[in-house]
Amino acid sequence: MIESYRFGEMVVAGRSYRRDLKIVEGEVRPDWWRKEGHYLQPEDLEDVWAARPEILVVGTGASGVMRIDPRVREKASSLGIELEAYPTARAAERFNELLRAGRRVAGAFHLTC
């Protein structure tokens, strides 16, 4: 569960993270860096594709600055993964809602911008 989010910081399971992160198969994968910082591309999510969650929730930043390459949605769809994208505060809430509902969910969160 994500305990809290504020610009530049996310707390997961009692630990504070100050860099972008992914949560895949219940494991926090810190210091997530993308090929292009504010542009999410399919190759930025190889571990998510391999895990095949039901749903991928993407946090696009505090103000929603990170853009998503259309190929990300195409790749998710081809693998049967639903993709939801929101500004990061809402993405964190949605991730927790899905987790509480027992869904197999992965998250990719941009913590600033």
C-alpha positions, 0 to 999 in steps of 0.5 A: 500500500502507498501510505502517502504521496506529496510532491517529490516523495512517496511513502510505501510500507513505511519507507520514504522514496524521493525518486520515481518508482515502480511497484511490480508484483508487490515489490518497490523498484526505486530510482526508476529512470526513463529513456526520456525523463518526461516521456513514457515509452514501452521500453521503460516498462519491460519489468511490468510487461513481464509481470503481466498485471491486470492493470497498470496505473501510471502516475504522470507527476504532480501536475501531470507533466509526463506524457505517454507514448501511444505505443505504451497503450498499444503494448499494454492492450496487446498483453491484455493489461488495462492502463490507467493514467492520472496525476500522481496523487490520484494514481496513488489513490487508484493503485490502493483502491485496486490493491484493496479490491484484490486486483493484480496491479502494478504502478509506475509513478513520476513523483515531481512535475 
